[in-house]
Amino acid sequence: MKRFALIAATAAALAFPLSAEEGQDTGDGLSLMERGAQMFMEGIMREMEPAMRDLRDLAEDMGPDLRRFVEEMGPAFGELMGKIDDLNAYHPPEMLPNGDIILRRKTPEDLKDDPLDEGEVEI
């Protein structure tokens, strides 16, 4: 009798993963894998809810200030970008000992020696 129970338990244990892989229905039209993924996402959403609420509150607090910043600085930034042209034509910014920050334009030789080919991105 013990031997029969052991064989039955082993068969049941081996059959369970097979039925789960075949997409066993959980009663709501979802397979076990789909239901597990849904439960996982619901858990993440519950964990993230306080952080998302804080982020929403922060956005509401900063909204007017950010809007005013864009209205005031948008035209100046557009003018600056018109003067800069292509950012690849400049070396990285340098800070001088007195605190000034300078952008040196690359010479034609620097541009020719640029190791990046067209379409490549330096990371």
GULO-322112 format. One record per residue (C-alpha): x, y, z; residue in three letters. Coordinates in Angstrom, 1 decimal. Layout:
xx; yy; zz; rest
X; Y; Z; ala
...
END
This chain:
xx; yy; zz; rest
0.0; 0.0; 0.0; met
2.8; 2.4; 0.8; lys
4.4; 1.7; -2.5; arg
1.2; 2.6; -4.3; phe
0.9; 5.9; -2.4; ala
4.5; 6.8; -3.3; leu
3.9; 6.0; -7.0; ile
0.6; 8.1; -6.9; ala
2.3; 11.0; -5.2; ala
5.2; 10.9; -7.7; thr
2.8; 10.8; -10.7; ala
0.8; 13.8; -9.3; ala
4.0; 15.8; -8.7; ala
5.2; 15.1; -12.3; leu
1.8; 15.8; -13.8; ala
1.4; 19.2; -12.1; phe
4.2; 21.0; -14.0; pro
2.9; 19.5; -17.2; leu
-0.6; 20.9; -16.7; ser
0.8; 24.3; -15.8; ala
2.9; 24.4; -19.0; glu
-0.1; 23.4; -21.1; glu
-1.8; 26.6; -19.9; gly
-4.2; 25.2; -17.3; gln
-7.1; 27.5; -16.9; asp
-7.6; 29.2; -13.4; thr
-11.3; 29.7; -13.9; gly
-11.1; 33.3; -15.1; asp
-9.8; 32.5; -18.6; gly
-6.1; 32.9; -17.6; leu
-3.4; 30.3; -17.5; ser
-1.4; 29.7; -14.4; leu
1.5; 31.7; -15.9; met
-0.7; 34.6; -16.9; glu
-2.4; 34.6; -13.4; arg
1.0; 34.5; -11.8; gly
2.3; 37.4; -13.9; ala
-0.9; 39.4; -13.1; gln
-0.5; 38.8; -9.3; met
3.2; 39.8; -9.6; phe
2.3; 43.1; -11.3; met
-0.5; 43.8; -8.8; glu
2.0; 43.3; -6.0; gly
4.5; 45.7; -7.6; ile
1.7; 48.3; -8.1; met
0.7; 48.1; -4.4; arg
4.4; 48.5; -3.4; glu
4.9; 51.5; -5.8; met
1.6; 53.3; -4.9; glu
3.0; 55.4; -2.1; pro
6.0; 56.5; -4.2; ala
3.8; 57.3; -7.2; met
1.5; 59.3; -4.9; arg
4.5; 61.3; -3.6; asp
5.7; 61.8; -7.2; leu
2.3; 63.1; -8.2; arg
2.2; 65.5; -5.2; asp
5.7; 66.7; -6.1; leu
4.7; 67.3; -9.7; ala
1.7; 69.3; -8.6; glu
3.8; 71.4; -6.3; asp
6.5; 72.0; -8.9; met
4.1; 72.4; -11.8; gly
3.7; 76.2; -11.7; pro
7.4; 76.9; -11.1; asp
8.4; 74.5; -13.9; leu
6.0; 76.1; -16.3; arg
7.3; 79.6; -15.5; arg
10.9; 78.4; -15.9; phe
10.1; 77.0; -19.4; val
8.3; 80.2; -20.4; glu
11.2; 82.4; -19.3; glu
14.1; 80.2; -20.3; met
12.7; 78.5; -23.4; gly
13.4; 81.4; -25.8; pro
16.9; 81.9; -24.3; ala
17.7; 78.2; -24.6; phe
16.5; 78.2; -28.2; gly
18.7; 81.2; -29.0; glu
21.7; 79.5; -27.3; leu
21.1; 76.3; -29.3; met
21.0; 78.4; -32.5; gly
24.4; 79.8; -31.7; lys
26.0; 76.5; -30.7; ile
25.0; 74.7; -33.9; asp
26.2; 71.1; -33.6; asp
27.3; 69.9; -30.2; leu
29.7; 67.4; -31.8; asn
31.7; 70.4; -33.0; ala
32.8; 71.2; -29.4; tyr
35.1; 69.6; -26.9; his
33.6; 68.6; -23.5; pro
33.2; 71.6; -21.1; pro
36.2; 72.6; -19.1; glu
36.2; 74.4; -15.7; met
39.0; 76.9; -15.3; leu
40.7; 77.5; -11.9; pro
38.7; 80.7; -11.5; asn
35.4; 78.8; -11.9; gly
34.6; 79.8; -15.5; asp
33.3; 77.1; -17.7; ile
34.4; 77.1; -21.4; ile
33.4; 75.2; -24.5; leu
36.2; 74.9; -27.0; arg
35.2; 74.5; -30.6; arg
37.0; 71.6; -32.3; lys
39.4; 72.4; -35.1; thr
39.0; 70.8; -38.5; pro
41.9; 68.4; -37.5; glu
40.0; 67.4; -34.3; asp
36.9; 66.7; -36.3; leu
38.9; 64.6; -38.8; lys
40.5; 62.6; -36.0; asp
37.2; 62.0; -34.3; asp
37.1; 58.2; -33.7; pro
33.4; 57.9; -34.0; leu
32.1; 56.9; -37.4; asp
28.8; 58.1; -38.7; glu
25.9; 56.6; -36.7; gly
28.0; 55.4; -33.8; glu
27.3; 56.6; -30.3; val
29.9; 57.0; -27.6; glu
28.7; 55.6; -24.3; ile
END
